C-alpha cells in the first residue's frame, strides 16, 4: 500500500495505518516501520523531503548528509560547514524518534489521540509506558492549542452579515444568594 492509497477517505482506518506501517517486532521490521512513519511525516510536510532542502544562513545551498547520530539519520550541511537538523522548527524538534519510539509509533499515537482515545488505550495499542503516553498526549494538546491560537480566522468578511448569539451561564452556591462572578461564563456562537 502506498501513501496515496492509505489517505483515501474511504480507506483510512487504524487497520490500514497498521498495514501501511507494518509490524515492528524485529530490529529490521522496526527500522522499516519507522521509515514508513517518516513517509507520512514527509507527506504532510512535518519533515522536509529530498526536494525541500533549506538554504543556509550564509546564502550557500545545502545538501543532505547521512548522519546516524541524528533522529532521522541525516542532516543538512553547506559548503561553509554550517549544519541544520531536518527537524528544526517542526513538530518533531523536541521529540525522541530514535530507539524503540520511532516515527511509526508517533504516527500511531497521533492517530489514536485524534480519535479521542484515552491514554490507557494509547499505551496498550502502541506498547509504550504510561509516562510516555501521558507526556505525548500533553504534547499533542499543546501543539493543537498553539495551532488553534495561531490560525485564528475571522468569521465572514466586510460584506457578510454574521449573526452572533450569546448566553450567560452561571451557578450560584447552593442555588441561593448572589451570583459569583468566577462561576459565570459567557458563551458566544454563530
Secondary structure as UniProt FT lines:
FT   HELIX           3..6
FT   TURN            9..11
FT   HELIX           14..21
FT   HELIX           27..43
FT   TURN            44..45
FT   TURN            50..51
FT   TURN            57..58
FT   STRAND          61..66
FT   TURN            68..69
FT   TURN            71..72
FT   STRAND          74..78
FT   TURN            79..80
FT   STRAND          83..84
FT   TURN            86..89
FT   TURN            91..94
FT   TURN            99..100
FT   HELIX           103..114
FT   TURN            115..116
FT   HELIX           119..126
FT   HELIX           130..150
FT   TURN            158..159
FT   STRAND          165..169
FT   HELIX           173..175
FT   HELIX           181..183
FT   STRAND          185..189
//
